[in-house]
Amino acid sequence: MDNRSQSTQARFDLSIDDLRSNPFRDRFVFEPAIATQTSDGTPHGEMVYLDGNSLGRLPTSTLERMDQVLRSQWGDQLIRSWNLHWLGLANRIGEKIGRLIGAKTGETIVSESTSTNLYKLAWALLAHRGKRTRILTDAANFPSDLYVLAGIAKQAGQDLEVQPLAFCGTDTSSLSHASVLEVLESQLDESVALVSLSHVQYQSGYAFDLKATSELCHRFGVPILWDLSHSVGAIKIDLDAANADAAVGCTYKYLNGGPGAPAFLYLRSDLQAIMQNPIQGWFGAASPFEFQPDYIPSSGLERFLVGTPPVLSTAAIEPGVDLVLEAGIEWLHSRSIGLIEAFLKSYETRLAQLGYGLITPRDPKMRGSHLAFTHEHGWQITQDLIQRYRVIPDFREPNIIRFGITPLTNQLSDIERAVEAMEASIHTESYREFSSKRQGVT
Ligand SMILES: *Cc1c(COP(=O)(O)O)cnc(C)c1O
């Protein structure tokens, strides 16, 4: 299949028929469909997975790759595999991810977790802050991002503070980019040292205007550090066009890299030589295998590496990224838009009257690839959807039910099953069988 021509032609005009099936579905591991039944005898069929924005599915090619990495690379070749296979992994996979985020060659590398990368890059950018003292972020940002920034401010002492801005409540359904930029602009001046935002908010699904926001920060001489965790692999991202300074992101969400897979970091090429990694480890050194006692940082982005990479979990990222590249991000973004439009149509006609609120923007240019609804019985409904209807969204405090639409694996029937289950749970009040007490991870 020639995905390249398909992806350019199909831009934003996939038909409903295109959405009914998904040519990439059989490239992933799906459990065998179990014919479970509802109390009224309706079979539920296969599990519907709408949580790929939290943990992506397992590609069948990852099974094969891991078998090879374990048996041949580790089992047979042992230490020789560092030269043969492992030393170049972080760069090779980083370059592939770079193609999904509009990075140039040498601007993206795989390392550590998103939280750790955020720390390293925020610290590096802040080292050049001069007399500037304020870090601006989003009050609705992912907690780990808020904690990392607050931690840096605490370590820096009194001359640095974090200011989380309330661009909106959690409800972004009637937000405009202009109003968000206005709030940011009202806070920007020569005392701001760094702006750090998630491209797509993890709760509401609101997507900041990457380019306009970056440009606004630059007008005030402020660098911007983006977290792409909830957008990479599902929607188009062009860091180069936005002239963004730095970015981090997850690989275990829409990139299907596996639980706890290492993250990536991006740093614009002109900044690399002047930015220092706060954690000086041997893998960030210019010549780690010369075992010199003094640290000389690598001249390239490798200076943001730290220690020996987790080879197994890094190797597991690549097949998922390859699938995203094969499908093409234009095609995936179009599918995401088409599937979400279908969900929103059913929301208006069938769900809005049942107490579900929508907190995600309706405009495709203003959102990522997940939809967030509120309901006063949100926790119980989520449990009911998972356990009775075999539809898997996730729940976020205080009353948000999130549906991650993974364009690489989802199709229209998944959306239809979700809508039916959300409707049935309320009509039959089946959610009442579940306790309203929260527990565990969903
Ligand atoms: C998922 C996510 C993270 C996760 O960070 P880890 O260090 O991998 O646990 C961080 N930031 C955002 C915005 C996320 O969505």
The ligand as an SDF file (V2000), in Angstrom:
LIG
                    3D

 15 15  0  0  0  0  0  0  0  0999 V2000
    1.7130   10.7970   30.4020 C   0  0  0  0  0  0  0  0  0  0  0  0
    2.3180   12.1200   30.6740 C   0  0  0  0  0  0  0  0  0  0  0  0
    3.5030   12.2240   31.4080 C   0  0  0  0  0  0  0  0  0  0  0  0
    4.1290   10.9870   32.0070 C   0  0  0  0  0  0  0  0  0  0  0  0
    5.4010   11.2080   32.4430 O   0  0  0  0  0  0  0  0  0  0  0  0
    6.2830    9.9620   32.9100 P   0  0  0  0  0  0  0  0  0  0  0  0
    7.5300   10.5770   33.3690 O   0  0  0  0  0  0  0  0  0  0  0  0
    6.4320    9.0720   31.7180 O   0  0  0  0  0  0  0  0  0  0  0  0
    5.5380    9.2450   33.9730 O   0  0  0  0  0  0  0  0  0  0  0  0
    4.0550   13.4690   31.5890 C   0  0  0  0  0  0  0  0  0  0  0  0
    3.4670   14.5840   31.0830 N   0  0  0  0  0  0  0  0  0  0  0  0
    2.3130   14.5070   30.3840 C   0  0  0  0  0  0  0  0  0  0  0  0
    1.6970   15.7430   29.8240 C   0  0  0  0  0  0  0  0  0  0  0  0
    1.7040   13.2830   30.1700 C   0  0  0  0  0  0  0  0  0  0  0  0
    0.5620   13.2020   29.4890 O   0  0  0  0  0  0  0  0  0  0  0  0
  1  2  1  0
  2  3  1  0
  2 14  2  0
  3  4  1  0
  3 10  2  0
  4  5  1  0
  5  6  1  0
  6  7  2  0
  6  8  1  0
  6  9  1  0
 10 11  1  0
 11 12  2  0
 12 13  1  0
 12 14  1  0
 14 15  1  0
M  END
$$$$
